[in-house]
Structures are given as structure tokens and as C-alpha cells.
Amino acid sequence: MSFRPTFDCLWCGARHVSRSPADLQGWAQLCSECVGRAGDNAFLRFRLKRALEERASAAGTGPADDAKP
Ligand SMILES: [Zn+2]
């Protein structure tokens, strides 16, 4: 998936509006609350990992270290 500025959270369905194209939520398509609890949930953790990879490849740099908001 690619970055989306506005979306419904893939996990809980909450509406989210990204603040910037670097906003990890926009890449994961998960709301801030779900990103914050990715440690407890395999699906959320997977989406977050993919989001980091996709954002990094879009930026042409290595993985960022800001997985936690
Ligand atoms: Zn959510």
C-alpha cells in the first residue's frame, strides 16, 4: 500500500487524517491508537513494519527508527 492522507483505520475503522507525508499512520493506514498498541497485536505489528519499509523505500533511505509515535 502507499501513503494515504485520509483513511479509515484498517483495524478499528476510525477516521484518521495524516499531518504530513511522513506520518507513519498514513503509510500503515492505522489510527494513532492502533499504532500505539502494535506491540500487543500481530496484525498491527505487521502493518507497522510494512509501513516503515514502504515509507523508507519511498524516501530512498534506510528504515527510520520512529516506529513508536
Ligand atoms: Zn485504529
PDB file of the backbone (N, CA, C, O) and the ligand in Angstrom, with CONECT records:
HET     ZN  A 101       1
ATOM      1  N   MET A   1       0.843  -1.204   0.000  1.00  0.00           N
ATOM      2  CA  MET A   1       0.000   0.000   0.000  1.00  0.00           C
ATOM      3  C   MET A   1       0.874   1.249   0.000  1.00  0.00           C
ATOM      4  O   MET A   1       2.024   1.217   0.437  1.00  0.00           O
ATOM      5  N   SER A   2       0.329   2.318  -0.482  1.00  0.00           N
ATOM      6  CA  SER A   2       1.074   3.571  -0.460  1.00  0.00           C
ATOM      7  C   SER A   2       0.436   4.531   0.539  1.00  0.00           C
ATOM      8  O   SER A   2      -0.596   4.239   1.145  1.00  0.00           O
ATOM      9  N   PHE A   3       1.076   5.670   0.688  1.00  0.00           N
ATOM     10  CA  PHE A   3       0.614   6.649   1.653  1.00  0.00           C
ATOM     11  C   PHE A   3      -0.765   7.202   1.289  1.00  0.00           C
ATOM     12  O   PHE A   3      -1.052   7.481   0.125  1.00  0.00           O
ATOM     13  N   ARG A   4      -1.606   7.353   2.308  1.00  0.00           N
ATOM     14  CA  ARG A   4      -2.914   7.985   2.108  1.00  0.00           C
ATOM     15  C   ARG A   4      -3.095   9.069   3.162  1.00  0.00           C
ATOM     16  O   ARG A   4      -2.943   8.809   4.356  1.00  0.00           O
ATOM     17  N   PRO A   5      -3.420  10.281   2.728  1.00  0.00           N
ATOM     18  CA  PRO A   5      -3.562  11.385   3.686  1.00  0.00           C
ATOM     19  C   PRO A   5      -4.769  11.236   4.600  1.00  0.00           C
ATOM     20  O   PRO A   5      -4.716  11.647   5.760  1.00  0.00           O
ATOM     21  N   THR A   6      -5.851  10.659   4.104  1.00  0.00           N
ATOM     22  CA  THR A   6      -7.006  10.391   4.956  1.00  0.00           C
ATOM     23  C   THR A   6      -7.478   8.970   4.684  1.00  0.00           C
ATOM     24  O   THR A   6      -7.432   8.499   3.547  1.00  0.00           O
ATOM     25  N   PHE A   7      -7.925   8.298   5.720  1.00  0.00           N
ATOM     26  CA  PHE A   7      -8.325   6.895   5.563  1.00  0.00           C
ATOM     27  C   PHE A   7      -9.132   6.475   6.783  1.00  0.00           C
ATOM     28  O   PHE A   7      -9.179   7.175   7.794  1.00  0.00           O
ATOM     29  N   ASP A   8      -9.764   5.313   6.661  1.00  0.00           N
ATOM     30  CA  ASP A   8     -10.398   4.674   7.808  1.00  0.00           C
ATOM     31  C   ASP A   8      -9.442   3.592   8.297  1.00  0.00           C
ATOM     32  O   ASP A   8      -8.981   2.764   7.512  1.00  0.00           O
ATOM     33  N   CYS A   9      -9.150   3.602   9.574  1.00  0.00           N
ATOM     34  CA  CYS A   9      -8.199   2.655  10.165  1.00  0.00           C
ATOM     35  C   CYS A   9      -8.541   1.220   9.761  1.00  0.00           C
ATOM     36  O   CYS A   9      -9.687   0.788   9.880  1.00  0.00           O
ATOM     37  N   LEU A  10      -7.527   0.485   9.281  1.00  0.00           N
ATOM     38  CA  LEU A  10      -7.740  -0.898   8.842  1.00  0.00           C
ATOM     39  C   LEU A  10      -8.179  -1.802   9.980  1.00  0.00           C
ATOM     40  O   LEU A  10      -8.828  -2.823   9.754  1.00  0.00           O
ATOM     41  N   TRP A  11      -7.829  -1.433  11.192  1.00  0.00           N
ATOM     42  CA  TRP A  11      -8.134  -2.307  12.328  1.00  0.00           C
ATOM     43  C   TRP A  11      -9.449  -1.932  13.007  1.00  0.00           C
ATOM     44  O   TRP A  11     -10.314  -2.788  13.191  1.00  0.00           O
ATOM     45  N   CYS A  12      -9.607  -0.669  13.378  1.00  0.00           N
ATOM     46  CA  CYS A  12     -10.776  -0.294  14.166  1.00  0.00           C
ATOM     47  C   CYS A  12     -11.775   0.566  13.387  1.00  0.00           C
ATOM     48  O   CYS A  12     -12.880   0.818  13.868  1.00  0.00           O
ATOM     49  N   GLY A  13     -11.391   1.022  12.179  1.00  0.00           N
ATOM     50  CA  GLY A  13     -12.324   1.778  11.357  1.00  0.00           C
ATOM     51  C   GLY A  13     -12.405   3.257  11.669  1.00  0.00           C
ATOM     52  O   GLY A  13     -13.201   3.969  11.058  1.00  0.00           O
ATOM     53  N   ALA A  14     -11.596   3.740  12.610  1.00  0.00           N
ATOM     54  CA  ALA A  14     -11.632   5.157  12.969  1.00  0.00           C
ATOM     55  C   ALA A  14     -11.086   6.007  11.824  1.00  0.00           C
ATOM     56  O   ALA A  14     -10.128   5.626  11.151  1.00  0.00           O
ATOM     57  N   ARG A  15     -11.710   7.162  11.618  1.00  0.00           N
ATOM     58  CA  ARG A  15     -11.247   8.097  10.600  1.00  0.00           C
ATOM     59  C   ARG A  15      -9.939   8.737  11.067  1.00  0.00           C
ATOM     60  O   ARG A  15      -9.822   9.173  12.212  1.00  0.00           O
ATOM     61  N   HIS A  16      -8.962   8.786  10.165  1.00  0.00           N
ATOM     62  CA  HIS A  16      -7.698   9.421  10.530  1.00  0.00           C
ATOM     63  C   HIS A  16      -7.262  10.353   9.412  1.00  0.00           C
ATOM     64  O   HIS A  16      -7.378  10.023   8.232  1.00  0.00           O
ATOM     65  N   VAL A  17      -6.757  11.529   9.799  1.00  0.00           N
ATOM     66  CA  VAL A  17      -6.202  12.486   8.848  1.00  0.00           C
ATOM     67  C   VAL A  17      -4.727  12.657   9.176  1.00  0.00           C
ATOM     68  O   VAL A  17      -4.373  13.062  10.283  1.00  0.00           O
ATOM     69  N   SER A  18      -3.873  12.349   8.213  1.00  0.00           N
ATOM     70  CA  SER A  18      -2.434  12.440   8.443  1.00  0.00           C
ATOM     71  C   SER A  18      -1.995  13.893   8.476  1.00  0.00           C
ATOM     72  O   SER A  18      -2.541  14.744   7.773  1.00  0.00           O
ATOM     73  N   ARG A  19      -1.003  14.157   9.304  1.00  0.00           N
ATOM     74  CA  ARG A  19      -0.475  15.513   9.430  1.00  0.00           C
ATOM     75  C   ARG A  19       0.506  15.847   8.318  1.00  0.00           C
ATOM     76  O   ARG A  19       0.591  16.996   7.886  1.00  0.00           O
ATOM     77  N   SER A  20       1.248  14.845   7.853  1.00  0.00           N
ATOM     78  CA  SER A  20       2.254  15.091   6.821  1.00  0.00           C
ATOM     79  C   SER A  20       2.527  13.797   6.073  1.00  0.00           C
ATOM     80  O   SER A  20       2.149  12.724   6.543  1.00  0.00           O
ATOM     81  N   PRO A  21       3.181  13.879   4.911  1.00  0.00           N
ATOM     82  CA  PRO A  21       3.512  12.661   4.142  1.00  0.00           C
ATOM     83  C   PRO A  21       4.490  11.745   4.866  1.00  0.00           C
ATOM     84  O   PRO A  21       4.704  10.610   4.439  1.00  0.00           O
ATOM     85  N   ALA A  22       5.083  12.218   5.952  1.00  0.00           N
ATOM     86  CA  ALA A  22       5.972  11.367   6.747  1.00  0.00           C
ATOM     87  C   ALA A  22       5.215  10.669   7.874  1.00  0.00           C
ATOM     88  O   ALA A  22       5.790   9.867   8.611  1.00  0.00           O
ATOM     89  N   ASP A  23       3.940  10.972   8.003  1.00  0.00           N
ATOM     90  CA  ASP A  23       3.129  10.422   9.088  1.00  0.00           C
ATOM     91  C   ASP A  23       2.990   8.910   8.924  1.00  0.00           C
ATOM     92  O   ASP A  23       2.404   8.431   7.953  1.00  0.00           O
ATOM     93  N   LEU A  24       3.531   8.176   9.874  1.00  0.00           N
ATOM     94  CA  LEU A  24       3.537   6.714   9.767  1.00  0.00           C
ATOM     95  C   LEU A  24       2.129   6.135   9.700  1.00  0.00           C
ATOM     96  O   LEU A  24       1.912   5.114   9.048  1.00  0.00           O
ATOM     97  N   GLN A  25       1.181   6.769  10.360  1.00  0.00           N
ATOM     98  CA  GLN A  25      -0.199   6.298  10.318  1.00  0.00           C
ATOM     99  C   GLN A  25      -0.719   6.251   8.876  1.00  0.00           C
ATOM    100  O   GLN A  25      -1.445   5.332   8.500  1.00  0.00           O
ATOM    101  N   GLY A  26      -0.342   7.242   8.087  1.00  0.00           N
ATOM    102  CA  GLY A  26      -0.787   7.296   6.699  1.00  0.00           C
ATOM    103  C   GLY A  26      -0.258   6.141   5.860  1.00  0.00           C
ATOM    104  O   GLY A  26      -0.916   5.680   4.928  1.00  0.00           O
ATOM    105  N   TRP A  27       0.938   5.683   6.203  1.00  0.00           N
ATOM    106  CA  TRP A  27       1.525   4.538   5.487  1.00  0.00           C
ATOM    107  C   TRP A  27       0.919   3.229   5.966  1.00  0.00           C
ATOM    108  O   TRP A  27       0.648   2.336   5.163  1.00  0.00           O
ATOM    109  N   ALA A  28       0.707   3.112   7.260  1.00  0.00           N
ATOM    110  CA  ALA A  28       0.158   1.871   7.814  1.00  0.00           C
ATOM    111  C   ALA A  28      -1.351   1.798   7.615  1.00  0.00           C
ATOM    112  O   ALA A  28      -1.943   0.719   7.639  1.00  0.00           O
ATOM    113  N   GLN A  29      -1.965   2.966   7.418  1.00  0.00           N
ATOM    114  CA  GLN A  29      -3.424   3.093   7.382  1.00  0.00           C
ATOM    115  C   GLN A  29      -4.035   2.541   8.655  1.00  0.00           C
ATOM    116  O   GLN A  29      -5.016   1.798   8.653  1.00  0.00           O
ATOM    117  N   LEU A  30      -3.396   2.949   9.743  1.00  0.00           N
ATOM    118  CA  LEU A  30      -3.881   2.647  11.088  1.00  0.00           C
ATOM    119  C   LEU A  30      -3.936   3.955  11.856  1.00  0.00           C
ATOM    120  O   LEU A  30      -3.095   4.830  11.652  1.00  0.00           O
ATOM    121  N   CYS A  31      -4.912   4.095  12.731  1.00  0.00           N
ATOM    122  CA  CYS A  31      -5.008   5.312  13.522  1.00  0.00           C
ATOM    123  C   CYS A  31      -3.918   5.325  14.602  1.00  0.00           C
ATOM    124  O   CYS A  31      -3.276   4.305  14.854  1.00  0.00           O
ATOM    125  N   SER A  32      -3.720   6.454  15.218  1.00  0.00           N
ATOM    126  CA  SER A  32      -2.648   6.609  16.207  1.00  0.00           C
ATOM    127  C   SER A  32      -2.812   5.617  17.351  1.00  0.00           C
ATOM    128  O   SER A  32      -1.834   5.070  17.861  1.00  0.00           O
ATOM    129  N   GLU A  33      -4.060   5.395  17.746  1.00  0.00           N
ATOM    130  CA  GLU A  33      -4.324   4.490  18.863  1.00  0.00           C
ATOM    131  C   GLU A  33      -3.863   3.062  18.529  1.00  0.00           C
ATOM    132  O   GLU A  33      -3.246   2.395  19.360  1.00  0.00           O
ATOM    133  N   CYS A  34      -4.164   2.607  17.321  1.00  0.00           N
ATOM    134  CA  CYS A  34      -3.779   1.255  16.930  1.00  0.00           C
ATOM    135  C   CYS A  34      -2.268   1.146  16.726  1.00  0.00           C
ATOM    136  O   CYS A  34      -1.667   0.132  17.081  1.00  0.00           O
ATOM    137  N   VAL A  35      -1.651   2.185  16.156  1.00  0.00           N
ATOM    138  CA  VAL A  35      -0.190   2.183  16.030  1.00  0.00           C
ATOM    139  C   VAL A  35       0.439   2.061  17.412  1.00  0.00           C
ATOM    140  O   VAL A  35       1.451   1.381  17.582  1.00  0.00           O
ATOM    141  N   GLY A  36      -0.160   2.720  18.396  1.00  0.00           N
ATOM    142  CA  GLY A  36       0.384   2.709  19.742  1.00  0.00           C
ATOM    143  C   GLY A  36       0.280   1.364  20.436  1.00  0.00           C
ATOM    144  O   GLY A  36       1.010   1.103  21.392  1.00  0.00           O
ATOM    145  N   ARG A  37      -0.624   0.502  19.965  1.00  0.00           N
ATOM    146  CA  ARG A  37      -0.734  -0.802  20.613  1.00  0.00           C
ATOM    147  C   ARG A  37      -0.273  -1.942  19.697  1.00  0.00           C
ATOM    148  O   ARG A  37      -0.697  -3.086  19.861  1.00  0.00           O
ATOM    149  N   ALA A  38       0.588  -1.625  18.745  1.00  0.00           N
ATOM    150  CA  ALA A  38       1.081  -2.634  17.811  1.00  0.00           C
ATOM    151  C   ALA A  38       1.871  -3.725  18.524  1.00  0.00           C
ATOM    152  O   ALA A  38       1.976  -4.844  18.022  1.00  0.00           O
ATOM    153  N   GLY A  39       2.428  -3.405  19.695  1.00  0.00           N
ATOM    154  CA  GLY A  39       3.200  -4.397  20.435  1.00  0.00           C
ATOM    155  C   GLY A  39       2.363  -5.583  20.887  1.00  0.00           C
ATOM    156  O   GLY A  39       2.901  -6.664  21.130  1.00  0.00           O
ATOM    157  N   ASP A  40       1.052  -5.394  21.002  1.00  0.00           N
ATOM    158  CA  ASP A  40       0.177  -6.440  21.528  1.00  0.00           C
ATOM    159  C   ASP A  40      -0.538  -7.227  20.440  1.00  0.00           C
ATOM    160  O   ASP A  40      -1.261  -8.178  20.739  1.00  0.00           O
ATOM    161  N   ASN A  41      -0.346  -6.844  19.181  1.00  0.00           N
ATOM    162  CA  ASN A  41      -1.203  -7.371  18.137  1.00  0.00           C
ATOM    163  C   ASN A  41      -0.393  -7.685  16.880  1.00  0.00           C
ATOM    164  O   ASN A  41       0.248  -6.796  16.318  1.00  0.00           O
ATOM    165  N   ALA A  42      -0.417  -8.917  16.446  1.00  0.00           N
ATOM    166  CA  ALA A  42       0.414  -9.343  15.320  1.00  0.00           C
ATOM    167  C   ALA A  42       0.042  -8.633  14.025  1.00  0.00           C
ATOM    168  O   ALA A  42       0.921  -8.286  13.237  1.00  0.00           O
ATOM    169  N   PHE A  43      -1.251  -8.413  13.797  1.00  0.00           N
ATOM    170  CA  PHE A  43      -1.658  -7.719  12.569  1.00  0.00           C
ATOM    171  C   PHE A  43      -1.147  -6.282  12.565  1.00  0.00           C
ATOM    172  O   PHE A  43      -0.620  -5.804  11.560  1.00  0.00           O
ATOM    173  N   LEU A  44      -1.304  -5.609  13.678  1.00  0.00           N
ATOM    174  CA  LEU A  44      -0.858  -4.219  13.770  1.00  0.00           C
ATOM    175  C   LEU A  44       0.660  -4.128  13.615  1.00  0.00           C
ATOM    176  O   LEU A  44       1.176  -3.225  12.956  1.00  0.00           O
ATOM    177  N   ARG A  45       1.364  -5.077  14.232  1.00  0.00           N
ATOM    178  CA  ARG A  45       2.824  -5.087  14.147  1.00  0.00           C
ATOM    179  C   ARG A  45       3.264  -5.298  12.696  1.00  0.00           C
ATOM    180  O   ARG A  45       4.203  -4.657  12.223  1.00  0.00           O
ATOM    181  N   PHE A  46       2.577  -6.203  11.998  1.00  0.00           N
ATOM    182  CA  PHE A  46       2.887  -6.469  10.599  1.00  0.00           C
ATOM    183  C   PHE A  46       2.647  -5.230   9.752  1.00  0.00           C
ATOM    184  O   PHE A  46       3.487  -4.870   8.926  1.00  0.00           O
ATOM    185  N   ARG A  47       1.507  -4.574   9.949  1.00  0.00           N
ATOM    186  CA  ARG A  47       1.205  -3.370   9.164  1.00  0.00           C
ATOM    187  C   ARG A  47       2.225  -2.261   9.433  1.00  0.00           C
ATOM    188  O   ARG A  47       2.629  -1.539   8.521  1.00  0.00           O
ATOM    189  N   LEU A  48       2.627  -2.139  10.676  1.00  0.00           N
ATOM    190  CA  LEU A  48       3.579  -1.101  11.043  1.00  0.00           C
ATOM    191  C   LEU A  48       4.939  -1.365  10.395  1.00  0.00           C
ATOM    192  O   LEU A  48       5.597  -0.445   9.910  1.00  0.00           O
ATOM    193  N   LYS A  49       5.342  -2.624  10.396  1.00  0.00           N
ATOM    194  CA  LYS A  49       6.618  -2.989   9.792  1.00  0.00           C
ATOM    195  C   LYS A  49       6.595  -2.694   8.296  1.00  0.00           C
ATOM    196  O   LYS A  49       7.545  -2.132   7.750  1.00  0.00           O
ATOM    197  N   ARG A  50       5.514  -3.074   7.646  1.00  0.00           N
ATOM    198  CA  ARG A  50       5.371  -2.806   6.211  1.00  0.00           C
ATOM    199  C   ARG A  50       5.368  -1.306   5.940  1.00  0.00           C
ATOM    200  O   ARG A  50       5.976  -0.838   4.977  1.00  0.00           O
ATOM    201  N   ALA A  51       4.679  -0.557   6.800  1.00  0.00           N
ATOM    202  CA  ALA A  51       4.601   0.891   6.621  1.00  0.00           C
ATOM    203  C   ALA A  51       5.984   1.523   6.699  1.00  0.00           C
ATOM    204  O   ALA A  51       6.315   2.416   5.918  1.00  0.00           O
ATOM    205  N   LEU A  52       6.786   1.053   7.646  1.00  0.00           N
ATOM    206  CA  LEU A  52       8.148   1.580   7.782  1.00  0.00           C
ATOM    207  C   LEU A  52       8.964   1.285   6.529  1.00  0.00           C
ATOM    208  O   LEU A  52       9.699   2.140   6.036  1.00  0.00           O
ATOM    209  N   GLU A  53       8.824   0.067   6.022  1.00  0.00           N
ATOM    210  CA  GLU A  53       9.564  -0.316   4.818  1.00  0.00           C
ATOM    211  C   GLU A  53       9.111   0.492   3.610  1.00  0.00           C
ATOM    212  O   GLU A  53       9.931   0.940   2.810  1.00  0.00           O
ATOM    213  N   GLU A  54       7.795   0.677   3.484  1.00  0.00           N
ATOM    214  CA  GLU A  54       7.265   1.402   2.338  1.00  0.00           C
ATOM    215  C   GLU A  54       7.649   2.871   2.398  1.00  0.00           C
ATOM    216  O   GLU A  54       8.002   3.473   1.384  1.00  0.00           O
ATOM    217  N   ARG A  55       7.578   3.443   3.592  1.00  0.00           N
ATOM    218  CA  ARG A  55       7.960   4.850   3.732  1.00  0.00           C
ATOM    219  C   ARG A  55       9.448   5.020   3.442  1.00  0.00           C
ATOM    220  O   ARG A  55       9.854   5.989   2.800  1.00  0.00           O
ATOM    221  N   ALA A  56      10.261   4.071   3.919  1.00  0.00           N
ATOM    222  CA  ALA A  56      11.707   4.160   3.700  1.00  0.00           C
ATOM    223  C   ALA A  56      12.040   4.039   2.214  1.00  0.00           C
ATOM    224  O   ALA A  56      12.887   4.772   1.703  1.00  0.00           O
ATOM    225  N   SER A  57      11.379   3.122   1.527  1.00  0.00           N
ATOM    226  CA  SER A  57      11.699   2.955   0.112  1.00  0.00           C
ATOM    227  C   SER A  57      11.199   4.153  -0.697  1.00  0.00           C
ATOM    228  O   SER A  57      11.823   4.527  -1.690  1.00  0.00           O
ATOM    229  N   ALA A  58      10.102   4.749  -0.293  1.00  0.00           N
ATOM    230  CA  ALA A  58       9.598   5.942  -0.971  1.00  0.00           C
ATOM    231  C   ALA A  58      10.556   7.104  -0.780  1.00  0.00           C
ATOM    232  O   ALA A  58      10.722   7.936  -1.672  1.00  0.00           O
ATOM    233  N   ALA A  59      11.187   7.157   0.386  1.00  0.00           N
ATOM    234  CA  ALA A  59      12.117   8.245   0.692  1.00  0.00           C
ATOM    235  C   ALA A  59      13.509   7.950   0.171  1.00  0.00           C
ATOM    236  O   ALA A  59      14.355   8.843   0.118  1.00  0.00           O
ATOM    237  N   GLY A  60      13.760   6.699  -0.218  1.00  0.00           N
ATOM    238  CA  GLY A  60      15.061   6.327  -0.716  1.00  0.00           C
ATOM    239  C   GLY A  60      16.118   6.242   0.360  1.00  0.00           C
ATOM    240  O   GLY A  60      17.309   6.399   0.092  1.00  0.00           O
ATOM    241  N   THR A  61      15.674   5.993   1.583  1.00  0.00           N
ATOM    242  CA  THR A  61      16.618   5.881   2.687  1.00  0.00           C
ATOM    243  C   THR A  61      16.375   4.568   3.431  1.00  0.00           C
ATOM    244  O   THR A  61      15.451   3.827   3.099  1.00  0.00           O
ATOM    245  N   GLY A  62      17.188   4.287   4.415  1.00  0.00           N
ATOM    246  CA  GLY A  62      17.013   3.104   5.220  1.00  0.00           C
ATOM    247  C   GLY A  62      15.839   3.274   6.155  1.00  0.00           C
ATOM    248  O   GLY A  62      15.265   4.358   6.255  1.00  0.00           O
ATOM    249  N   PRO A  63      15.478   2.186   6.851  1.00  0.00           N
ATOM    250  CA  PRO A  63      14.347   2.249   7.789  1.00  0.00           C
ATOM    251  C   PRO A  63      14.536   3.314   8.863  1.00  0.00           C
ATOM    252  O   PRO A  63      15.627   3.466   9.413  1.00  0.00           O
ATOM    253  N   ALA A  64      13.493   4.032   9.150  1.00  0.00           N
ATOM    254  CA  ALA A  64      13.547   5.035  10.195  1.00  0.00           C
ATOM    255  C   ALA A  64      13.403   4.359  11.556  1.00  0.00           C
ATOM    256  O   ALA A  64      12.972   3.209  11.643  1.00  0.00           O
ATOM    257  N   ASP A  65      13.760   5.067  12.600  1.00  0.00           N
ATOM    258  CA  ASP A  65      13.702   4.467  13.919  1.00  0.00           C
ATOM    259  C   ASP A  65      12.584   5.055  14.768  1.00  0.00           C
ATOM    260  O   ASP A  65      12.645   5.022  15.997  1.00  0.00           O
ATOM    261  N   ASP A  66      11.570   5.589  14.114  1.00  0.00           N
ATOM    262  CA  ASP A  66      10.486   6.221  14.868  1.00  0.00           C
ATOM    263  C   ASP A  66       9.201   5.394  14.779  1.00  0.00           C
ATOM    264  O   ASP A  66       8.119   5.939  14.562  1.00  0.00           O
ATOM    265  N   ALA A  67       9.326   4.095  14.946  1.00  0.00           N
ATOM    266  CA  ALA A  67       8.158   3.227  14.888  1.00  0.00           C
ATOM    267  C   ALA A  67       7.156   3.562  15.983  1.00  0.00           C
ATOM    268  O   ALA A  67       5.950   3.378  15.818  1.00  0.00           O
ATOM    269  N   LYS A  68       7.672   4.054  17.098  1.00  0.00           N
ATOM    270  CA  LYS A  68       6.774   4.434  18.172  1.00  0.00           C
ATOM    271  C   LYS A  68       6.451   5.921  18.064  1.00  0.00           C
ATOM    272  O   LYS A  68       7.364   6.745  18.018  1.00  0.00           O
ATOM    273  N   PRO A  69       5.213   6.266  18.025  1.00  0.00           N
ATOM    274  CA  PRO A  69       4.822   7.675  17.862  1.00  0.00           C
ATOM    275  C   PRO A  69       5.192   8.526  19.083  1.00  0.00           C
ATOM    276  O   PRO A  69       4.930   9.728  19.100  1.00  0.00           O
TER     277      PRO A  69
HETATM  278 ZN    ZN A 101      -7.441   2.152  14.722  1.00  0.00          ZN2+
END
